């Protein structure tokens, strides 16, 4: 029994430093780290049948893997625990009555009696789960495989990943999400066959690892019943600092992996920073998570360009990320007749304006029917909605420096040229973050210059 305060794999709050775990030393204002806790158990030389964390927020994949190989079963809570903790009298009395119970039976007993105790009080939301530690390595491998697939498809699947994260059950630390709930939601939001296969493998591994789980809330409307026994670190950008990400990389789940294999830490870095390896400071701005998708029906070369609130542009032919979002590969490179702009979790407030440029003909076509779609889960648009379509070609191209002439700007807004399109015309911004709306004037666009001559393919 490890009884004291617990905070999962880390500690929150100003001044927190280093990888945290449980067992607070109030005198020195410190916690034992997870690696230190696991090392202490292993180096004791005592074989441990059941480790019971009677502490808050410890039922995490990260915690379980840290103890893999040093204990047979683990019991812990995804949510915070009430002050009374485990009902030791009932648990120990039943163990005395049946001293030949197996470690698995004891682990299930602890979880069951804990939940029953708080059900009788009807005062607290509680969770408690028991895990077969021999199954944790398989869960770990399945999550590493899933992490690699998520990273490889982040450009096209980011909206689905972020929406599944945002809708999944979270706990007192909002960056801790229920793993099973996240997997279930993600499976419902993607049609990517490989991703669906990896999700199913991870789900099966989770079900085998968690041998018993309890969840109770005195309020019948609470969604705690979606808890499936293990939480996982799945932050929004504003919920993880560069130190958090650096500390997270020190956990066993993120070490001793080959270059060909991703870890959950690689995925978390990609999700919040756009880079698998480099942590960065969070951007505390306004909710983003919207996605803009351009598609067309020929092999002509079209470009999606987004004017961001600061006047800078973001386009796949320039970069794969900007300060406010992540972009697909340029269609000329990918060979696909589509391009994406996926906003980050938090973005600069203001209007995000959509431009489509027919850059050049394809080998087989001298025109294209362009269509633009939009998704914004934060504002209830959970599926792509159609914004408009237009036939485009080079038969009547706009002047190269049309942005310098107000009259030509108005002509472009009114579809006077065949190679430029602003979906919505003068109401081109479909997103206005921090009080977003679908209508906006086009003021200030003349200060924005596309570096067309710098475009190389």
Secondary structure, DSSP 8 states (H G I E B T S, - for coil): -EES-B-TTS--STT--S--EEEEETTTTEEEEHHHHHHHHHHT---EEEEEEESTT--BHHHHHHTBTTEEEEEE-SS---TT-S-HHHHHHHHHHTTT--HHHHHHHHHHHHHHHHHHHT---EEEEEEEGGGHHHHHHHHHHHHHHHHHTHHHHHHHHHHHHHHS-B-SSTTEEEHHHHHHHHHHH---HHHHHHHHHHHHHHHHHEEEEEEE-SSTT--GGG--S-EEE---GGG--HHHHHHHTTSGGGSS--TTS--HHHHHHHHHHS-SS--------EE--EEEEEEESSS-EEEEEEE-TTS-EEETTT-SB-SSEEE---HHHH--SEEEEEE-SEE-SEEEEEEEEEEE--SS-SEEEEEEEEEEGGGTEEEEEEEEEEEEESTT---TTGGG-HHHHHHHHTT-SSSEE-TTGGG-EEEEESS--S----TTGGG----GGG---
